[in-house]
Amino acid sequence: MASGALGVRTGSTRADRKEGIGTEGTHIGDRPTSRPASTGDSMQRALISSGSTFEVEIGYSRAVVQGDWVFVSGTAGFIEAAISKAGACLRDVVPVTHVLPHVSDFPMCWPVLRKYFGKVRSAAMMISAGLSDPRMQIEIQVSALKHGA
């Protein structure tokens, strides 16, 4: 298992993952999105990829930037990088959702979560649910409003 950006151990050990950001209608790796380049709204949309093949196979982005908002999918090792690529930082996180397979493991996560979110004090929720990879111990989903927006 590898250690993620938040110091939470993840099951991901893929060496082929690349960080990237695409703009509306494009995706890193020259894979087009299913969304047309122009939707008529005035907010710019950007897709952020971790390089995982699951993003293409399942049809999602690791993160989506829509206007001043950044939405990061449930993950353990790409949160800070995705938010940074979007022009935001951890202090911009508004809600955070923690998903763990076992409720009893949540207190073990608190020191790491406090290290990254202790001063931010985002609205938070913890859910106990099975994760797609049994090696995963936690997934975290966040949304951030870019500072100054």
Backbone torsions as a table, in degrees:
resi	resn	phi	psi	omega
1	MET	NA	145.8	179.8
2	ALA	-101.8	157.8	177.8
3	SER	-94.5	127.0	-177.7
4	GLY	-82.0	178.8	-177.8
5	ALA	-60.1	-26.4	178.6
6	LEU	-95.9	10.1	179.0
7	GLY	76.3	6.8	178.7
8	VAL	-89.0	132.1	-177.3
9	ARG	-71.2	133.7	-178.7
10	THR	-119.5	164.6	177.5
11	GLY	-87.2	-3.8	-175.7
12	SER	-81.0	124.1	176.4
13	THR	-129.2	13.4	-177.5
14	ARG	-64.0	123.3	179.3
15	ALA	-82.7	-13.4	-174.7
16	ASP	-88.7	5.1	-179.1
17	ARG	-75.4	135.8	178.1
18	LYS	-123.3	146.0	175.8
19	GLU	-91.3	142.8	178.1
20	GLY	-167.1	167.0	177.6
21	ILE	-135.5	135.0	177.4
22	GLY	-117.5	162.6	177.7
23	THR	-104.1	174.8	-178.4
24	GLU	-47.0	126.4	177.2
25	GLY	84.9	-0.8	177.4
26	THR	-131.2	164.6	179.1
27	HIS	-145.5	145.4	179.0
28	ILE	-56.3	143.6	-177.0
29	GLY	86.4	14.1	179.1
30	ASP	57.2	27.3	175.3
31	ARG	-93.9	120.0	-178.3
32	PRO	-70.2	149.7	174.4
33	THR	-83.9	166.1	178.2
34	SER	-83.4	-7.1	-178.5
35	ARG	-90.1	134.4	179.1
36	PRO	-64.9	156.9	-176.9
37	ALA	-62.3	-31.7	-179.6
38	SER	-126.7	127.8	-179.6
39	THR	-113.0	1.6	179.2
40	GLY	90.3	-13.0	178.1
41	ASP	-90.2	157.6	-173.7
42	SER	-88.0	-8.2	-179.1
43	MET	-85.2	132.5	177.4
44	GLN	-73.2	141.0	179.2
45	ARG	-120.0	132.5	177.5
46	ALA	-131.2	144.9	179.6
47	LEU	-110.2	133.1	179.1
48	ILE	-112.1	129.2	-177.2
49	SER	-114.3	145.4	172.2
50	SER	-91.3	-9.2	-177.5
51	GLY	91.5	0.3	-179.8
52	SER	-66.2	136.8	176.8
53	THR	-65.9	-23.3	178.9
54	PHE	-61.6	-31.5	-179.2
55	GLU	-59.6	-41.8	178.9
56	VAL	-77.6	-44.2	-177.1
57	GLU	-63.1	-39.4	-177.3
58	ILE	-91.5	-33.0	178.9
59	GLY	96.5	52.2	176.9
60	TYR	-144.7	170.7	174.9
61	SER	-114.5	148.2	176.3
62	ARG	-61.0	-38.5	176.7
63	ALA	-149.9	153.7	177.2
64	VAL	-130.0	132.3	174.9
65	VAL	-105.7	122.7	178.8
66	GLN	-129.5	106.8	-176.3
67	GLY	63.8	-126.5	-179.9
68	ASP	-91.2	1.7	-178.1
69	TRP	-100.4	145.5	175.1
70	VAL	-124.4	124.8	-179.7
71	PHE	-115.7	116.1	-178.5
72	VAL	-106.9	124.5	178.5
73	SER	-62.7	162.7	177.2
74	GLY	-55.6	122.1	-177.4
75	THR	-158.1	173.6	175.8
76	ALA	-126.8	-22.9	-172.7
77	GLY	-120.4	10.8	-173.6
78	PHE	-132.1	6.2	-173.4
79	ILE	-61.6	-57.3	-175.8
80	GLU	-63.0	-39.5	179.2
81	ALA	-65.5	-43.7	-179.3
82	ALA	-64.5	-44.6	179.7
83	ILE	-63.5	-41.3	179.0
84	SER	-63.4	-44.3	178.6
85	LYS	-61.1	-26.9	-179.7
86	ALA	-85.4	-3.0	179.3
87	GLY	87.9	19.8	179.3
88	ALA	-123.5	-176.2	177.3
89	CYS	-145.3	173.6	-176.6
90	LEU	-58.8	-31.4	-179.7
91	ARG	-68.0	-12.2	178.0
92	ASP	-87.2	-5.4	-178.7
93	VAL	-67.0	129.7	-179.7
94	VAL	-100.9	-68.9	172.8
95	PRO	-101.9	150.6	173.8
96	VAL	-136.7	135.8	177.2
97	THR	-119.8	126.7	178.1
98	HIS	-104.2	130.2	178.1
99	VAL	-120.4	121.1	-179.7
100	LEU	-127.8	144.2	177.3
101	PRO	-68.6	-29.4	-176.3
102	HIS	-129.8	117.2	-179.9
103	VAL	-53.6	-37.6	-176.4
104	SER	-64.1	-17.6	178.7
105	ASP	-83.4	-13.6	-174.4
106	PHE	-59.3	-45.3	179.5
107	PRO	-57.8	-28.8	178.0
108	MET	-67.3	-22.4	-179.4
109	CYS	-84.1	-19.6	-172.2
110	TRP	-54.8	-45.4	-179.3
111	PRO	-59.5	-39.8	179.6
112	VAL	-71.1	-44.0	178.6
113	LEU	-62.3	-41.1	178.4
114	ARG	-63.1	-37.6	179.5
115	LYS	-58.7	-42.2	-175.8
116	TYR	-93.7	-30.8	-174.5
117	PHE	-117.6	0.2	-175.1
118	GLY	-58.3	-41.0	179.5
119	LYS	-84.3	-22.0	-179.0
120	VAL	-74.1	-43.1	179.2
121	ARG	53.8	49.2	178.6
122	SER	-64.5	160.3	169.9
123	ALA	-66.2	133.6	-172.9
124	ALA	-135.5	154.9	177.2
125	MET	-146.3	142.7	175.4
126	MET	-118.6	132.9	179.1
127	ILE	-123.1	139.6	173.3
128	SER	-102.5	120.2	-178.7
129	ALA	-158.5	156.7	175.8
130	GLY	-66.8	142.1	177.6
131	LEU	-103.6	155.6	-174.2
132	SER	-64.9	-26.2	178.6
133	ASP	-117.2	118.2	-176.2
134	PRO	-64.3	-13.8	176.7
135	ARG	-77.6	-18.4	-179.1
136	MET	-72.2	140.0	178.8
137	GLN	-107.3	-20.2	180.0
138	ILE	-161.9	147.2	166.6
139	GLU	-127.4	143.6	-178.0
140	ILE	-127.1	130.5	176.0
141	GLN	-115.8	133.2	-179.6
142	VAL	-134.3	159.2	168.6
143	SER	-130.1	139.8	-178.6
144	ALA	-130.5	140.1	173.3
145	LEU	-102.3	116.5	-175.7
146	LYS	-53.6	134.3	-178.5
147	HIS	-54.5	133.0	178.7
148	GLY	87.2	-1.6	-178.7
149	ALA	-79.1	NA	NA
